[in-house]
Amino acid sequence: MDPALNLRHLHAALEVQSRGSFSGAAQQVHLSQSALTQAIARLESQVGAALFFRRANGVQATAAGTVFLARIARAQRFLKAIETTAHARGARRSRPIARALTHKQLRSLLAVIDTGSYTRAAARLSVSQPTVHRAVREMETLCQLSLFRRAPSGVEPTWQARQIARHANLFFAEVRQGLTEVQELQGRSTGSISVGALPYSRSRLVPQAVSQLLSEMPETSVRIIDGPYEEQLQGLLQGQIDVIVGALRNPPPSPDIVQELLLSDPLSVVVRKGHRLMTREELSINQLQKLDWIAPRKQTPARDLFIEFFRREGLTPPERVIECSSLIATRGLLLESDRAALLPAKQVALDVEAGILAVSPIPLKETSRDIGLTLRRDWHPTKAQARLLQLLKQLSR
């Protein structure tokens, strides 16, 4: 978790940078000059770098200050978005919500949403339950919104609470990026990267890129997350995942994402080694229809291609299928049966090389999927994150 930076101190630092003096900024943020100086000193201690240096006619941001405060300026947009959400539901527009929010309030809100309980949220944050409850109540009063309602197992967030939580997560993600960039400026590549890996990318592409990255930047912390696309997309939109690698969606499911094509990869019929299918020089569509299949989950690009492959020939798609999006489980099912799966040849290349699985050499027309990167719109990567994206592109050529 990022350090508990005081949100008002962050705003004050932006004012110092904008006005070029502590005295001018102190008036704007309603603090004495000595109190502001102490606030900035505490912030610099938490960031691990001096943010300003004195000049004859005022102060100027250091290199670290310039990098960090650029991120904080971006982060402030998400606090303003929280304010907009509150105003949309009737809160007085004169209320300076963005500047009144606290780190404790935002963290308490997120913890209660994640755990579904004030008690469990308190345990996660290592504070008392009344402390969490009070922080949420303060936020409800500030925003003039009801953020939770009772549920059988605890509490559940309102729609407005989920909107606020998304902006809060993105705020904290931007702050973390700023702290990482200060460390990079100091020659410490200690940042973190969260990669959402869809089935195609899990076996080779993402592992190869991550291994190469860590050989260059060994102090970087990497998280590889699997799971359904819908869950990964929510993680991306919440700032909890930096990039999703895998099959692209058409049309894109959200206006808040951008998709970047890496490659188009055709699907092949994959079976166990020694399968009778491998003795045939030709495969008719009728023969394929009669096979027992392992198919991807519904409403995925691969499943859509599977269905369309048969419908183009005027045939009903096979109904005797095992639905599975796990490559490990699919591999096990192929080895234990005469079933077939429609997979990219690259995805099972290691098993083919090991003589465990086999890929039919007969090409399947119009089965290519677009594989690429899914990113948050207007996301600015750190040095390590940008290098990972570069490696993913290089390895896809």
PyMOL commands that set and color helices and strands:
alter all, ss='L'
color gray80, all
select helices_A, chain A and resi 7-19+22-29+33-47+63-88+97-100+103-115+118-125+129-143+159-185+199-202+205-216+229-237+276-279+285-290+301-311+327-335+345-353+383-395
alter helices_A, ss='H'
color red, helices_A
select strands_A, chain A and resi 52-55+58-61+148-151+154-157+192-197+221-225+243-247+257-265+267-272+293-295+321-323+340-344+357-359+369-376
alter strands_A, ss='S'
color yellow, strands_A
deselect
rebuild
show_as cartoon
